Amino acid sequence: MGSKYFGAAVQRREDPRLITGRGRYVADVGLPGALHAAFLRSPHAHARVLGIRTEAARALAGVVGVFTFDDLAPAMKPIPSFGAVPPALAKHVTFEIKQPDQLPMARDRVRYVGEQLAVVVARDRATAEDALDLIEVDYEPLPASVDMAQALQPGAPRVWDEWQDNLGVGFEVKWGDVERAYAEAPVTVAGSFRTQRQTALPMEPRGVAAMWDARDESITVWSSTQVAHGLQYNVATCLELPMHKVRGIAPDVGGGFGTKGCGYGEEIVIPAVARVLGKPVKWIEDRREHFVSCNHARDQVHDIEIAATREGLILAIRDRILHDLGAYNPWGIVNPYNSVAHLTGPYRVPALSAQVKAVFTNKTVNAPYRGAGRPEAVFAMDRIVDCLAREIGMDPAEVRRRNYVRPDEMPYEVGMFYRDGNRLVYDSGDFPEALESALELAGYDDFRAKQAELRQQGIYRGIGISGYVEGTGVGPFEGATVRLDMSGRVVVATGACSQGQAHETTLAQVAADAIGVPLEWVTVKGGDTDAVAFGIGTFASRSAVTAGNAVSSASTEVRGKLLNAASRLMEAAVDDLDIEDGAVTVRGVPDRTLPLGELVQACLFVPGIASAAFEATSYHQVPTVTYASAVHVAEVEVDPDTGGVQLLRYSVAHDCGKMINPIVVEGQVHGGTAQGIAAALLEEIVYDDAGQPLTTSLMDYTPPTAAEVPDIESAHLEFPSPRNPLGVKGLGEGGAISPPGAILNAIDDALAPFGVRVSELPASPARIAALVRAARS
């Protein structure tokens, strides 16, 4: 493949359309005569539903229909769940796992505030919402389990009566001689670290529109989703339709971050209602609905202990992890196992014991969000490493230098199995180089030299480090179809759905180089199940690895077909031909060229090659994940009296393998880091003891603004992965993984004179000030 575009800093091609308001989101999908839906949601965290009376709502002028579970019973099948234990992994790790059925609407029991019970369909949204107030529901409130530690205690209210306890997932991962390491370790340090519950908060909330075609009994569903083919499968399964009768479309999507990679009940209910009524139906989530019904994330507690020598060498890690699942478990082992698989990161850990208990509570479902279990684990690991550094009086950077896996140890076998059942083996990278690059960017040595003087002036500044290694490009595959039209232009269709990742740019760069055409000749289409037969979607930092290589493979095949056809037409050997700038040329004979448009058209009429179809489909399968990595360094200033934190400087050195487009890489790092900063300092979903959410608007939940995010300095390292032809690694989630660890390490460093240990996210002013007051007293 050529390299004219691959690796080039090409401006994002989708931006002019999106920035100027010409994007087409679900709310913009024009369906003549469309009706509008609104959902009735439970006000209780846990209750029996004794009866629902909808007569008054049905009688309201403008209401077309009101539907409960029983009204749509044939379609109210369990939403397909994922995250089951792969057989290869089950051979090595024993799991206890429960995955209760999650129905599109609740029937006789509600298990969290926000769970949907009924849907009103009216001629406009306002009327539908007015009708919700007329629905009468008889509830029998039940005790709720809200705190995950208490939910595990004997006698705690059970979220699911059919089981004896609230344990949803339980397992242990162990390697090395942990007991001996702790018995002989000169130093042990323990800590408890909590990551809060968050929501992804995409700019565009969820939305679903559906149109039933009675002529051929098919349905088209538009959804703000990351998984168009998953949407197709879920709708076909619940509505009992053949897959080819369901078209799933993800139009422009205003952010997803994992929360739109799940199956939701609304994506079943809206198509079911559209089929019953025979009319198009649209539902657009409002922001309060997003806070209570769209999947949440994070919410872990790590009781972690490190054993080490006085020289700072890590001997063993013990971790006991609690993870709050919420009321259902649609993703099985994904989040909790991801946490264990990424716990040790770039560190060389000879022995480890990690015990996990994921717990059902009467809260909104917990599911993957940018990082998916990794930020929680990296936060705990890097915090306990800094605690070790303080205990032995060593600079945290030096502790890392002594424990990071060296490049000469690559490929490095960690000691456990990845979630796909393969041995967890880092394929490539240079973690020490990333560390030194990030420290240099941050001016680490200069900061240390002036820190004591600043403290004497009453200025409390600190610097913190965090590093991660991330499994990216998860399988099993992604699909791409590449074809030339009559003018010689290239159309790329892929199962990968973009929510801002610049697929229209990066995948076009791959195709343009592979075929030999100008970049502007390539059009990329994603998120439409009619465009490519099979696809998985965009999540888990997978698109560059899976879709990128699928596009490359299909494009290479199309190039071969073009050269074979040109060989016949131009009476030249294939090896003597090349394709460049959209034309076939004969090497050494510059005036012998054949534009691709003319080649395609000629093949329609030339005997012997008229059947040539310049189209190819590839499904790129991966043997296992590739491992991206990075080191983040944060500099903060803390006011010990108010607890206020000012983030002064932020530096990142990362490795995502071969970069397709440095501009896109930079954007992904910056965007992810901003979300990580939010986790460290700002955002938190809070529930009271009865399971009522207290953060249900942007008045209560505070995402970062430009004022909270400093300029981010980046160093791009390229260590190609040997596990795919392009040598790429995933990047989409990476930026969000390390900021909590780096920033809280920096806060601890700033407040070292007070002996403060910050152990809970977010590090709000109130929490920090309380810790300082306690330390002073």
N, C-alpha and C positions, 0 to 999 in steps of 0.2 A: 504494500500500500504506500502511496505517496505521502508526503508530509507537508504539502503546501498549506493545508488548513489545520490539520491535527497539531495541536500545541500552540496555535496562533491565537493572539488576543483579539478575536473577532467580536465586534459589538453584538449584543443580544438582539436577535431579529424580531422577537415578540414584543419588545418594550414599546416601540412607537404605538402599536395597537392598544396595548394595555394602559399606557400612560395617558393617552388622549381620549380615553373613555370609550374606545371601540371594541372592548372585550365583550364576550357574550357568556354571561353566567346563567345559572338556572333561572334566576329571577327575570332574565332578559329573554328567555325562550318564549316566543310568541305562539300561543296555541289558540286559534279562534274559538270563542265560546267557552274558554277554560273556566272551571269553577275553582274556588279557593277553599283550602282546608285549614282547620285549627284543631289542636288536640287538647282534650281534657286530661290533666295530669294529677297524680295523687298529691294531696297536701300532707300525707302521713308517711313517715319512714317505714312503718310496718302496720298493716291492718288487713283484716278480712273484709271483703267486699260482699255485703249481704244483698244488695240490690241496686240497680241503676234505673232511674225513671227519666225517659227522654222525650215524653209526649209534648211538654211545653216547648222544648227546643225545636222539635220538628214542626210545631205550629207557627213558629216565628216567620214573618214575611221575609222572603229571600233565601230561606234555608231549603236546600234541595234534598238533604238526607242527613241522618245521624246514625252512626254505626258503632256498635260495641263488639266485643269478641264474638258473641253468639251470632250477630248479624253477618259476620264475615268468617264464620267457623271453618268452612272448607279451606280457606287460605291461611288460617292461623296455626300453621305448623311451626315447629321449632326453627329458629334462625340457625343455619349451619354454623358450627363452631370450628375452631382451628386450634393448633397448639397441642395436639395429642403427642404422646411420647413416641418417637420413632423407634421401631424394633431394634435398630442397631444401638441406640442409646440405652434402651431398656435392658440390654445384656450387661451393662456396666453400672447402672444406677437404678436403685429401687425407688419407685415413686408411689406415693398415695395421691390420687387425683380424683376430684369430683367436678363434673361439668354439668350442672343442672340445665334443663331446657329453658331457653329464653324465648318467650313467645312474642310475636309482633305487638300484641296488646295484652295487658293483664286480664285475667278472667275472674278469679275468686280471691286473690291475694295480691296486695301490693307490697313491695319490699324496699322501696326507696322513694324519697320525695322527688317527683318528676316523672315517675313511671306512667306511661300512657294507658288510659282506660277507655277512651272513646274518641271518635273523630267527628267533627261537624263539617259538612260540605255546603257552601253557600255561594251566592253569586259574587260576593266580595269578602275579603278577609275580615273587615270590621263586623259585618253581620255574623260571620262564623264565630268570632270571638264573643259577641253579645249573646249568642245562643249557648255558649259554654256555661254562662252564668245561670241558665235555666235548667241545666241538667242536675238532678238530685241523686246523690249517692249515699247509701247507707253504709257507713264504715263501722267496724268493730276494732278500735285501736288495740294494738298488741305491743308488748315490750320490745324495744329495739336494742340490738347490739351495735354500738357505735365505735367504741375503743377496741382496737384489734387485740390488744393484750388481754383485756377483760373478756372479750368474746371467746377466748380459748379456755377460760376458767370453767370448771364444772358448774352446772346450773345456769350458765349464761343463756339468755334468750337465743333460740336457734333460728337462724335465717331460713333454714330448710328443715322441716319437720321429719323428713324421711331419713335424715342422718343423725347420728348421736352427738355430733359436735359441729363446730363451725370451721374445722380445718378443710381448706379447699385443695391445697397442694402441700405435700410434705416430702422432703428428700434430704439426703446428705451426700456431699462430695468430699472425698478425702484422698490425699496422697502423702507419701513420706511418713516418717516416724514422728508424728506430732507429739505424742506423750513424752518421748525421750528428749525431743528438742526443748520442751518446756521444763522438764526436770533438770536439764543441764544448762539452761540459758542463764547467763550472768544478768540479763536485764529483761524484764517483761513490763509492758505498759498496756493498760486497758482503757477503753473509752466506749461511750454509747453515743451514736450519731443518728440524727433523724432528718430525713428528707420529707418535706411537706407534701400535701396533696395539691396538685395544680390542674389547670385545664390548658389546652393548647391555644385557645383563643385566636383562631384564624380571623383575618379581617372579614372574610365572607363566612357567615354561619352556614349551616347545612341547608339543603333544599332538595326537593324531589318534585318532578313533574312526570305525568304519565298520560299516554294516549292509546286507547284501545282501538284496534281496527277490526270491526266485526266481519269485514269482507273475508279475510283469511285467518281470523282469530289469532292475531298477533298483537304484541304490545311493544311500544317504545317507551323507555324510561330514561329520563335525564336525571342525573344526581350529581351533587357536588361531592364527588368521591375520588379516592385514589385507586380504586380497583374496579374498573368498568366490567371486566370479565367476572369478577366475584359478584358484582351486582346482578349480572345476567344469570349466573348460576343460582343465586338466592331467590330471585323472582321466579325463575323457571321451576325451582324445587317447590316453593310454597304455593304457587298458582297451578302446579301440575301441568306445565306447558313444555313442549319440546324446546331445547335450547335455541334452535334456529327460529323459533317464534318469538323470542325475546331479544330485543336490541337494547343494549346498555350503552349510554353515552355520558361521558364526563366532559362537559364543555369547558370553557375557561373556569378554573377553580382558584378562588382567592385564598390560597393557603390551606394546607392540610395537616402537616407535621405529625402524621400518624393517626390523629383522631378521626380522620375521614377514611382510614384504611380498614375500618370495621364494618360489619353488617349491622344495620339498624332496623328496628321495627317499622319506622316510617317508610322505609324503602319497600316494604311489603304491603303496608296498609294502603298507601296512595295508589299503586297499580291495581290492587284488589278493588278499591272503590271505583276507579276509572272503568274497570271491566263491568262492574255491577251497573253503573249508571250509563255506560256507553258514551261518556263525555270526557274530555281532557280535564285533569285535576292537578292542581299545583299547591305545594306547601312550602313556605319559606320560614325557617326557624328564626325566632327573634332572639335577642341577646340573653334575656332571662332564661328562656328555654335552653339555650346553649349551656348556661351555668349549671342547670339542674339535671338535664337529660343527656347531653352529649358526654361521651366517656371522659373520665378524669384520668389522672396519671400520677406517677411517683408514689409517695406515701409508704416509706420503708423506715424501719429502725434496725440499725446494725449495732449489736454488742460485740465489739471486735477487740482482739488482744494480739499483740505482736511480741515475739520472742527474738532477742538479738544479742550480739556480742557488744562489749564496751566500745569496740571499734566501729560499730554501726552496721555490721553485716546481719541481714535478716536470716533467722533460723526457721521460723514458723509463723503461721497466721492461724488464729482461731476466730471464727465469726458465727454468730447466731443471728439470723435475719428474720424479721417479721415483715410481711408484705400484706397490705390491705387490698383485697380483691374487689371490695364492694359487694353487691348482691348477687352477681353472676360471674361466670368465669369463661367468657367466649374465647380467650386466647390461651387457655390451658397453662402450660409450663413456661410460656415465652418470656414474660417479664422476670419472674423469679430466677429462672435458669440463666437468662442473660446476665443477671447480676453476679451470679457465681462465676460464670465463664469469663467475666471481664474484671473480676475482683483484683487479681494480682497485676494486671496491666503490664507495664514495662519492667516490673521488678522480678528478680530471680528469687523465687520462694521455694526452698527445698521441701517444705512440708506444709500442708494445709488441711484444715477441717472446717467445712462450712455446712451448717445446719439451717434449713429453710422451712419456715411455716408461713404459708400464704392463707389468709383468713377471710371468710365471708363476714361482711358487716352490712348493716342496712343503710348503705350509701350508694351513690351513683357508681356504675361500673368503672373499674380501673382497667385501663388498656394501654397499649404502646403509644408513647409520645416521644418525639425526637430524642433518640438515645435509648429508649425502651429498656430500662433496667440498668443501663451502663452508668448514667450520671450518679445514681444512688451508690453503686459499688465504688466508683472512683472517688467519690466524696469521702466515704468511710476510710478507704485505703490511704489516700493521701493525707487525710487528717491524722490518722494514727501514726503514719511515718513522721509527720512533723512533731507529734507528741513524743515519739522516740528521740528525735533530734534534740528537743528541749531537755529530755531526761538525761541524755549523755553529754550535753553541752557541745553539740556539733552543729555546724551550719547545715540547714536542710538540703542545700544544693549538694553538699559533700556526701550526705547520706545517700542521695540518689546516685551520685557518681559511683559509689561503691556497690550499688545493688541493681542498677539497670543492666538488662541483658545486652551483651556486646554484639557487634555485627559479625564477629568471627564465630559466634555461636548459632548463627542462622543457617538453615531453618531450625527454630527453637521449639522443642516439645515442652509444653507447659506442665503436663502431668495429669490431664483429665481429658474428657471428651467434649466436643462442641455439641450444640443443640441438635445438629443434623446427624449425630452418631459417629462422626469422624473424629480421630484424634485431634486435639487442639494443638496445632503446630503453626507458629508464626512463619509466614513464607518469606518475608524480606523486610528490611528496614534497618535504620541505625538510630536507636534510641538515645545513646550518648550524644550523637551529633545534634539531634533535635534539642536535647537539653542545653547544650552549649550555645546553639544558635538562638534559642529563646532567651537565655540569660544575657547574651550579648545584646540582643535587641532591646532588652529591658534595662540595660545599664546596671546590671546586678551588683557588680563589684563597686561601682561608684556609689550606688545607693548605700551599701553596707558601710562604706567609708564615712559617710556623712550622717548616718542614722543616730549615732550617739549624741552628736552635737545638736541635732534637731530635738532630741528628747530633753536635753538640758534647757532648751528654749520653750519647753512645754508643748512641742509639736509631736504628735504621735503618728508616725508613719510606719507602715509595714509593707513587706513584700512576700508574696506567696507563690508557690509552684504546684502545678498538678500536671500529671501526664497520663495518657491513656493509650491502650491498644484496642482497636475496634474490629470485630468481625463484620465484614461488609460483603455486599453482592450475594446475598443468600439466594438459594435456588428455589424450586428446582430448575426453572428455565425462564426465558422471556422470548416472545416471538416478534418477528419483523418480516414484512413483505416489502420488497423494493421492485419498482417497475418503471419502465420508460413509457411516456405517452408518445403520440404521433409526432410531436415537435422535438422529441429527444430530451424533454425535461423529465426530471426524476421525482417520483412520489414515493415517500417512505411512510409506511403504516406500522405502528407498533402497539403492543399491549401496554406499554408503559404510559401512564397518565401524568401529565405535568400539572403541578400546582405552583409553578414559579421556578422550577429547576432548569429552565432554558433548554428543554429538549429540542425545540425548533431550531436552535442554534447548534448545539453540540452534536446531535445525531446527524444534522445536515453536514457538519464538518467531516464526520466519519465517512458518510456516504460519498461526498464530493471527492474526497481523496481516493477512496477505494475504486470509484468508477472512472474518475478523471474528467469531471465537469466543473464549471464555475459554481461557487457556493450558492449564488442566487438562483441557480437552476433547480435546486432541491427544495421540495416542500415536505414537511414532516407533519403527519397526522397521528395523534394518539388519542386514546380514550374512547374508541368506538368499536364495539364488538363486530360490526359489519365489515370493518376494514381489515382485520386480521383474525383468523379463526380462533386461535388460542392465545391467551395472555395471562399474566399474573397481576401486574400492577406496579405502582411506585410506592415503595416503603423500604425500610431496612437498608438504606444506602445502597440500593441494588441496580439502579438504572444504567449507570455507566458501564458496569461489569456485564450485566445480562443483556440489556437492550443494545448497548453499544457494540458488543461483540456479535449479537444477532444481526444488526444492521451491517456491520463490516462483512460478515460472512455472506449475507444475501447480496450485498452490493458487489462483492468479488465474483460471485457466481454470475450476476448480470453482466459484469465486465467480460467474463469469459465468453458468454453467449454473443456479446457484441463483437468481440475479436474473431470468433469463429465465423460469424456471418460476414464480417468485413473481409476475411481471408478469401472467401469465395467470390465476393463482389470485386475486390481489388486485385485478385490473382496474386496474392502474396502470402508467404508463410506467416502463421500466427506469431511466431517468435520474432518476426521482423516488424510487427505492428505495435503501435502504442496508442493510448487514448489520452489526450491532453486538451484542456480547455474546451471540451465538448466536441472534439473531432478525432477521428481515427487518422493517424499519420503513419507513413512508411519511414522507418528509421533510415537516415542517410539520404532520403529523397524529400526534402521539405515541401516541394510543390505538389506532392501527392497526398491529398487530404480528403476526407469524407466526413462532413458534419453528421452528428448522430441522428438528427432529425431526418436527413435524407436517407441514412442507412435504414432506419426503422421503416420508413415509407417504402423504400425499394424492396424490402423483404416481404412486403405484402403481395408482390406481383411476380417475384422471381421464382421460377420452378425449382423445386428442390430445397429451398429455404423459406418458402412462404409460410410454413408452419412455425417458424421461429418465434417464440414468445419471449420478449425481453423482460422477464419477471422471474423473481425467485423469492422463496420463503425460507427463513431459517429460524429454528428454535434452539437458542444457545443454552446448553445445560452446563452447570458448573459442578466440578467434583466436590468442592466445599468452599467455604468463604475465603476471601482475601483479607489481609490485616492491614488496615490503615493505622496511623498513629500520630500523636502530637504531644507537644509540651506547651502549657500555658503559664504565663507569669503575670501576676497582677500587682499593682502598687496602689495602696490606699492611704488615706488620712482619716483618722477616727477622732471624734470629739468625745472624750471619756465622760463628760458631764451630760451631754444630750444623747449620746449613742449614735450620732449621725456619722455616716460613712460616705466619703467622697472617693470615687474611683478615679485615680489620677492618670494611670497609664496601664495599657494592656498589650501584651505581646504574645504571639503565637508562632511556633515553628511546627509545621505539619508535613506529613508524607501521605499523599493520596495516589502513589504510583505515578504513571505518566499522566500529565495534565492534558486534557483535551482542549481546554480554554482557560487561561489564567484569570481572565476577568470573571468568569463564572465561579472559578475556584475561590477567588477573593470574596465574591458575594456570598457564597455559601458559608465560608468561615465567619464573616462578619454577622450574617443573619443568625447563625447558630449561637455565636458568642453572645449576641444581644439577648437571646432567650435564656442562655445560661446565667447571664447577669441578673435577669429577672428572677430566676430561681434562687440565686444567692442572696438577693437584697430586698425583693419586693413582693412577689406573688405568693398567695396562699389561699386555698379553699378551706374554709373553717365551718365545722358543724358544732351545734350545741349537743348537750347530753341526750336529748331526745331524738337526735338524727335530723334536726332541721338545719339546712344550709344557711349560713349567715352572710355569705359573700355571693350575691346573686345579681350584681350589676357592676359596672365600671366605677361606681362610686365607692365600692368596697374592695374591689380587686384591682391592683395597680400595676399594669404593664409598664415597661420602661418607655421613656421618651428620649429624644436626642440629648436631653440634659443629663441623663443617667448613663449614657453609653459614650465612652471616650473614643478618640481615634484609635483604631486597632492596627498595630504594626505586625506584618506577617513575613515569615520566611518560608518559601516553598521548597521542600526537599522532594526529590523524585527517586524512589527506589522501586522500579517496576516489579509488578507481581509476576511470578512465573506460572501462575494458575489460569491465565487467560491470554489469548493472542495479542490483545491490545496493551497488556501490561498495566491496566488501570486498577484502581481501588476505589471503593465508595467514599463519599465525602459529605453527603447531605446532613447526617446527624452529628458529625464529629464536633463542630463548634460548640454544641450545647453540653458536651459531656464534662469538660474540665472546669468551667468557670466557678461552680460552687466550691470545689476544693481549693482552687487557687485563691479565690477572694477570701474565704474564711481563714485559710492559712495566713493570708496577709493581715487580716484583722487581728488574729491571735498574735502575730508578730508585732503589730503596732501596740498592742496592749500588754506585751510581755512584762513591763514593769509592774503591772497590777496582778500578774499571775492568773489572768483570765483564760478560760478555755471555752470557746463558742462551739456548741455542739448541735445546734438546731437551725434548720433553714425555715424561713429566710432570716438573715441576721438583721432584724429590724432594729431601729433606734431604741425602742422600748426594751427589747431583750438585752441589747448590749449595755444600755445604761443600768439595767437591773443587775447584771453580772458585775459591773464595775462597782456599783454601790455595795454589793455583797462582799466583794474583795476588799474594799476599803474599810468595811466595818469589822 
